[in-house]
Amino acid sequence: MIDEISLAAVVRAFNMEGEFHSAKPYGSGHIHDTWCVTFDHGRRIILQRINTAIFTNPVAVMENIERVTAHLRSMLAGETDLDKRVLRLVSTRDGVAWHVDAENRYWRAYRFIEGARTFDVVSSPRQAFEAAKAFGEFQRLLADLPATVLHESIPDFHNTAKRFRAFEQAVAEDVAGRCADARHETAFAASRIEMATELLNAELPRRVTHNDTKLNNVLLEDETGRGICVIDLDTVMPGLVAYDFGDMVRTMTCAAEEDERDLSRVAMDFELFGAVLRGYLDGAKDFLTAGERDSLISGAKVIAFEQGIRFLADFLAGDTYYRVSRPGQNLDRCRTQFRLLESIERQEADMMRLLRALA
């Protein structure tokens, strides 16, 4: 753990007025180390040590964030609440957006957005609507930024076909001797092999997408409850809008824990789905092509399937990627995703009817 004296030394590398006062761990994220730093005049910043084990090219990540936030600011120029609606990087005293310390650790800082907060669990359809609307608007404002100008911060992140091949390899090798414990889940995945290429073969345009569209990656304003700022831009890169929409459905419409053992609690709540769909379309407005709109429901299925096979492959490989706190946790995570997928499949016709009614 980094002590406050060491943090104060890092903070001094960034171009902030005032003296360091205190730093406290902040947020519920599990990837980066994050602190809220307060200065003697009361102003705050978010300081993060970038996890270079996951983001192996931190410079590419930061260049993406610089390009995206600059474009968002240009699109929203003149708005009175601009500094609440777009993340603002704090440059270093050398004029760059990241700091590398003597131990080759990468750091960045953002201005703290006051009067807003994140939530880990959806508590109402209104909350789901506002978060989805913020993500839809995020995509719309970036629609004229060519996706080709961005780096792939995690190559093949949503290449479902490649994820499926990795799952098949994990089954074939069975290095941890666990295939016998996952016969049902393995058969379930194999029976839906067509999902691995469903979106990849749809000839959809590649857009600038967020790729981690969870509720807690949107700041909701305390006073109004509206979604005001999309955060956690590490995975912003070229992608399909259906992946972003699908991950909203996966993470915002089911109240069960990701490793829920009582599968009777795992289901897509149609009211929450309706809120997500209405919010997303309200934010996206008219930039979507007809093909992209038609792909949204497929996105919900494919993302649940993809995440399920990722958990399953890791279970079969001996839990080498996802951190586990108990035996069988990755298999439970897989079962939860597959049960959610079944729930989506049962309601697919109703989902499509609502989508068409809102067209």
C-alpha positions in Angstrom: 0.0 0.0 0.0 1.3 3.4 -0.9 1.5 5.8 2.1 0.3 9.4 2.1 3.9 10.8 1.8 4.5 8.9 -1.4 1.1 10.0 -2.7 1.9 13.6 -2.0 5.1 13.3 -4.0 3.1 11.9 -7.0 0.5 14.7 -6.7 3.2 17.3 -6.9 3.9 16.1 -10.4 0.5 17.4 -11.5 -0.3 21.0 -12.4 -2.5 21.9 -9.4 -2.6 25.0 -7.3 -2.5 24.7 -3.5 -0.9 22.3 -1.1 -1.6 18.6 -0.6 -3.9 18.1 2.4 -5.0 14.5 2.4 -5.7 11.4 0.2 -8.3 8.6 0.8 -9.0 5.5 -1.2 -12.0 6.1 -3.4 -14.7 4.2 -5.3 -15.5 0.5 -5.7 -13.4 -0.3 -8.8 -11.1 -3.3 -8.8 -8.7 -2.5 -11.7 -6.8 0.6 -10.7 -5.7 2.0 -7.4 -7.8 5.2 -6.8 -7.6 8.0 -4.3 -9.6 11.2 -3.7 -7.0 13.9 -3.1 -7.9 17.1 -1.2 -5.9 20.3 -1.3 -5.7 22.9 1.4 -8.2 25.2 -0.4 -10.7 22.4 -0.5 -10.5 21.5 -4.2 -10.3 17.8 -5.0 -8.9 15.5 -7.7 -9.2 11.8 -8.5 -5.7 10.3 -8.6 -5.3 6.8 -10.2 -2.4 4.4 -10.5 -3.0 2.6 -13.8 -3.0 -1.1 -13.7 -0.5 -2.0 -16.4 -0.9 -5.7 -15.9 -4.3 -5.4 -17.6 -3.7 -2.3 -19.7 -0.3 -3.1 -21.0 0.0 0.0 -23.2 -1.0 2.8 -20.8 0.1 5.5 -23.2 -2.3 4.2 -25.8 -5.1 4.2 -23.2 -4.3 7.8 -22.2 -4.1 9.0 -25.8 -7.6 7.5 -26.4 -8.9 9.3 -23.3 -7.4 12.6 -24.4 -8.9 12.3 -27.9 -12.3 11.3 -26.6 -12.6 13.9 -23.9 -11.4 16.7 -26.3 -14.0 15.7 -28.9 -16.8 15.6 -26.3 -15.8 19.1 -25.1 -15.8 20.4 -28.6 -19.3 18.9 -29.1 -20.6 20.4 -25.9 -18.8 23.8 -26.2 -20.9 26.6 -24.7 -22.8 24.3 -22.2 -22.8 26.0 -18.8 -22.1 22.6 -17.0 -19.4 21.4 -19.3 -17.0 20.5 -16.5 -19.7 18.3 -14.9 -20.5 16.5 -18.2 -17.0 15.6 -19.4 -14.1 14.3 -17.5 -11.2 16.8 -17.3 -7.7 15.4 -17.2 -5.2 17.3 -15.0 -1.9 17.6 -16.9 1.5 17.2 -15.3 3.8 20.1 -14.8 5.6 18.8 -17.9 2.3 19.3 -19.9 1.4 15.7 -20.5 -1.7 13.8 -19.3 0.1 11.1 -17.3 3.0 10.8 -14.9 5.6 8.0 -14.8 7.3 7.7 -11.4 10.8 6.4 -10.6 9.4 2.9 -10.3 7.9 3.1 -13.8 4.3 3.3 -12.4 1.8 5.2 -14.5 -0.4 7.8 -12.9 -3.2 10.1 -14.0 -5.5 12.7 -12.4 -9.0 14.0 -13.1 -10.8 17.1 -11.7 -13.3 15.9 -9.1 -16.9 16.4 -10.3 -18.8 17.7 -7.3 -22.5 17.1 -6.7 -22.7 13.7 -8.4 -22.0 10.1 -7.5 -22.1 6.6 -8.8 -24.2 3.6 -7.7 -23.3 -0.1 -8.0 -26.9 -1.4 -8.1 -29.9 -0.1 -9.9 -32.6 0.9 -7.5 -35.3 2.1 -9.9 -36.3 2.3 -13.6 -35.6 6.0 -13.5 -32.0 5.3 -12.5 -31.6 2.8 -15.3 -33.1 5.2 -17.8 -30.8 8.0 -16.8 -27.6 5.8 -17.0 -28.6 4.3 -20.3 -29.4 7.8 -21.7 -26.0 9.0 -20.7 -24.3 6.1 -22.6 -26.5 6.7 -25.6 -25.6 10.4 -25.7 -22.0 9.5 -25.2 -22.1 7.4 -28.3 -24.0 10.0 -30.3 -21.6 12.8 -29.4 -18.7 10.6 -30.6 -20.4 9.4 -33.7 -18.4 11.7 -36.0 -15.1 10.8 -34.4 -13.6 8.1 -36.7 -13.1 5.0 -34.7 -9.8 4.4 -36.6 -8.1 7.2 -34.7 -8.3 5.3 -31.5 -6.1 2.5 -30.3 -7.5 -0.9 -29.2 -6.7 -0.7 -25.6 -7.5 -4.4 -25.2 -7.3 -6.1 -28.6 -10.2 -8.5 -29.5 -12.0 -7.4 -26.3 -15.5 -8.3 -27.8 -14.4 -10.8 -30.4 -16.9 -13.4 -29.3 -15.7 -15.9 -31.9 -12.2 -15.7 -30.4 -13.6 -16.0 -26.9 -15.5 -19.2 -28.0 -12.3 -20.7 -29.5 -10.6 -20.1 -26.1 -13.5 -21.8 -24.4 -13.2 -24.8 -26.8 -9.4 -25.0 -26.1 -10.1 -24.9 -22.3 -12.5 -27.9 -22.8 -10.0 -29.8 -24.9 -7.1 -29.3 -22.6 -9.0 -29.6 -19.3 -5.8 -28.7 -17.4 -7.6 -28.4 -14.0 -9.6 -31.6 -14.4 -12.9 -29.8 -14.1 -14.8 -30.6 -17.3 -16.8 -33.3 -15.5 -18.1 -30.6 -13.1 -19.3 -28.4 -16.0 -20.9 -30.8 -18.4 -24.2 -29.0 -18.5 -22.6 -25.6 -19.0 -20.3 -26.9 -21.7 -23.2 -28.4 -23.6 -25.2 -25.2 -23.1 -22.4 -23.1 -24.7 -21.9 -25.5 -27.6 -25.6 -25.5 -28.4 -25.4 -21.7 -29.0 -22.3 -21.6 -31.1 -24.0 -19.4 -33.7 -24.0 -16.6 -31.1 -20.2 -16.4 -31.4 -20.5 -14.9 -34.9 -23.9 -13.4 -34.8 -22.8 -9.7 -34.5 -19.4 -10.2 -36.2 -21.2 -11.3 -39.4 -23.8 -8.6 -39.3 -21.7 -6.0 -41.2 -22.4 -3.3 -38.6 -20.4 0.0 -38.6 -17.5 0.2 -36.1 -18.1 3.2 -33.7 -16.3 4.7 -30.8 -17.8 2.7 -28.0 -17.3 2.6 -24.2 -17.2 -1.2 -23.7 -17.9 -1.2 -20.0 -21.4 0.2 -19.7 -22.2 -0.6 -16.1 -24.3 1.6 -13.9 -21.3 2.7 -11.8 -19.6 4.1 -14.9 -22.1 7.0 -15.0 -22.2 9.9 -12.6 -25.7 10.7 -11.5 -26.4 14.2 -10.3 -27.4 14.5 -6.6 -29.9 17.2 -7.1 -31.7 16.0 -10.2 -30.8 12.3 -10.5 -29.9 12.7 -14.2 -26.9 11.0 -15.7 -24.4 13.7 -16.3 -21.0 12.2 -17.0 -19.7 8.9 -18.4 -16.6 7.8 -16.6 -14.0 5.0 -16.7 -12.8 5.6 -20.3 -10.0 3.0 -20.3 -11.9 0.7 -22.7 -13.1 3.4 -25.1 -12.1 2.1 -28.5 -13.6 0.9 -31.8 -16.5 -1.4 -31.3 -20.2 -2.1 -32.0 -23.0 -0.2 -30.4 -24.8 -3.5 -29.7 -22.0 -4.5 -27.4 -22.5 -1.4 -25.2 -26.3 -1.8 -25.2 -26.0 -5.5 -24.4 -23.8 -4.8 -21.4 -26.3 -2.3 -20.1 -29.0 -5.0 -20.3 -26.6 -7.6 -18.7 -25.7 -5.3 -15.8 -28.7 -3.1 -15.2 -31.7 -5.4 -15.5 -30.9 -8.3 -13.1 -30.7 -7.7 -9.4 -28.9 -11.0 -8.6 -25.2 -11.0 -7.7 -22.8 -12.0 -10.4 -22.0 -15.3 -8.6 -25.5 -16.0 -7.3 -26.0 -19.6 -6.4 -29.8 -19.5 -6.2 -30.5 -19.4 -9.9 -34.2 -18.8 -9.3 -33.2 -15.2 -8.5 -31.6 -14.7 -11.9 -33.9 -13.1 -14.5 -34.1 -10.1 -16.7 -36.6 -7.6 -15.3 -38.6 -6.4 -18.3 -39.5 -3.1 -16.7 -35.9 -2.3 -16.2 -35.1 -3.5 -19.7 -37.8 -1.0 -21.0 -36.2 1.8 -19.0 -32.7 0.9 -20.4 -34.0 0.8 -24.0 -36.0 4.0 -23.7 -33.1 5.8 -22.1 -30.5 4.6 -24.6 -32.6 5.5 -27.6 -33.4 8.9 -26.0 -29.7 9.6 -25.7 -28.7 8.1 -29.0 -31.5 9.9 -30.9 -31.1 9.5 -34.7 -27.4 8.5 -35.2 -28.1 4.8 -35.3 -28.5 3.0 -38.6 -31.5 0.7 -39.1 -29.1 -2.3 -38.8 -27.7 -1.0 -35.5 -31.2 -0.6 -34.0 -32.1 -4.1 -35.1 -28.9 -5.5 -33.5 -29.6 -4.2 -30.0 -31.5 -7.3 -28.8 -28.9 -9.6 -30.3 -26.3 -7.5 -28.3 -28.1 -8.4 -25.1 -27.9 -12.1 -25.8 -24.4 -12.1 -27.2 -22.9 -10.2 -24.3 -24.4 -12.5 -21.7 -23.2 -15.5 -23.7 -19.7 -14.1 -24.2 -19.3 -13.3 -20.5 -20.6 -16.7 -19.6 -18.1 -18.5 -21.8 -15.3 -16.3 -20.4 -16.2 -17.4 -16.8 -16.5 -21.0 -17.9 -13.2 -21.1 -19.8 -11.4 -19.6 -16.8 -13.0 -22.1 -14.4 -11.8 -24.9 -16.7 -8.3 -23.4 -16.9 -8.0 -23.3 -13.1 -9.1 -19.7 -12.4 -6.1 -18.0 -13.9 -7.8 -14.6 -15.0 -10.8 -13.7 -12.8 -10.0 -13.4 -9.1 -12.0 -15.9 -6.9 -12.7 -16.0 -3.2 -14.0 -19.5 -3.0 -13.9 -22.8 -5.0 -16.3 -22.9 -7.9 -17.0 -19.2 -8.0 -16.2 -18.8 -11.7 -18.6 -21.7 -12.5 -21.3 -20.0 -10.5 -20.6 -16.8 -12.4 -21.0 -18.7 -15.7 -24.3 -20.3 -14.5 -25.6 -16.9 -13.6 -24.8 -15.5 -17.1 -26.3 -18.5 -18.8 -29.5 -18.3 -16.7 -29.8 -14.6 -17.6 -29.3 -15.5 -21.3 -32.2 -18.0 -21.0 -34.4 -15.3 -19.4 -33.5 -12.9 -22.3 -34.3 -15.6 -24.9 -37.7 -16.2 -23.3 -38.6 -12.5 -23.5 -36.9 -11.8 -26.8 -40.2 -11.5 -28.8 -41.5 -8.9 -26.3 -38.2 -7.1 -26.4 -38.4 -6.8 -30.2 -42.0 -5.6 -30.1 -41.0 -2.8 -27.7 -38.0 -1.9 -29.8 -40.2 -1.6 -32.9 -42.8 0.4 -31.1 -40.1 2.9 -30.1 -38.6 3.1 -33.6 
